[in-house]
Amino acid sequence: MDPFELQWGEITPEGYDENINQALHVFNFYLLDEVARKYSSIFINGRVNWFVKHLPPLCAHLIRVDTSGQAISIEILNQWRDEVLNKLRKEFPSLKIEMEILV
């Protein structure tokens, strides 16, 4: 089943600032192993993909990922963040997409 064919109803970003046309996404993922990081990346990509279809044109996306309490190196987190952002920016080259990782 294609999730983009389902009727999800109204979109609900954690925040939207109409003055700067920016949506806020906040996640708290378990990221201690490679499989978890892979699935978290897929989830983020799907969410941004869905929101791009429903938010105003060229809406920016600020993604915040809370990793509080997880003993994971900054190097691994930065590498994962860069991979997620590179994929999103390749798919949506005209959008401003940023990610902050809270440790």
N, C-alpha and C positions, 0 to 999 in steps of 0.2 A: 504494500500500500504506500502510495506516494504522499508524504505528509503535507505537501503543498496543494494537494487536491482536497484536503479536509477543510471543513468550515470551523475555524478556530475562534471566530468572533472577533471582538474588538482587540486590538493590540494593546499591550500594557508594559511599556518600558518602565524601568524603575524611576526614570525621570525624563523630562523633555523640556528643554529651554528654547522657547520659540524665538527669543531675541537673537540667539546665535544658531538656531536650527540644528540642535544637537540632542541626540538621544543618549541616555545613560543606561548601561547594562551592568548589573552587579551580580557576580557569581561567587559561590563558595564551593570550590571543587576539591576533591581529594586528588592530589597530583604526585603522590609519592612513587608511583611506578609508571612505566612507559605506556602500558595499556590505558591507564586512567587518563594520562595526558592526551593520548590519541583520541579517546572518546570525548574528552572535554573540548578538544579542538573541533571535532565534528559538531558538537552541540553549539559552540559559539558561531561557527560558520553558518549553521542552519538558522540560528536566531537572527543573525545580521541579514542573511538572505531574505528571510521572511519580513523583517522590518523594512528593508529597502523597498519592498513592494507596497508598503502601507504608510510610510512616513512621507513628508513633503520631499520633493526632488532635492537631491544633493544634501540630504540631511547627514550631518557628521555623526560619528558613533564613538563614544568614549566607553571603553570596556574596563571595568575594575574587577580584578580577581583577588579574593581574600584567601590567603593561604595560612592564616594565623594558626599556630600550634603544630604546623607540619615541619618536620626536620628535613628540609630539602634545600639544596645549595642554590645560591643566587645564580650561579653559572647555568645550572639546569633550567631554572625558571626563566632566565633571560633567553636562553636558546629556544625554549618552548614558545615564549612570547613572540620572538622574532619569526619563528616558523608560522605561527597563527597569523600574525600581521602580514607576512609576505604572501601567504595564500589569499587572504582577504583583499589585499591591495592589488594583487594580480587579477582577481575576479572583478573588483570594483575600483579601477584605476582613478576614477574621477572623484571618489569620495575621500573625505578626511576620516581616517580610522586610527584611533590611538588605544593603547592598552596600558593600564597601570596594574602592577602587582603589589598587593599589600601583604607584608610579612609580619 
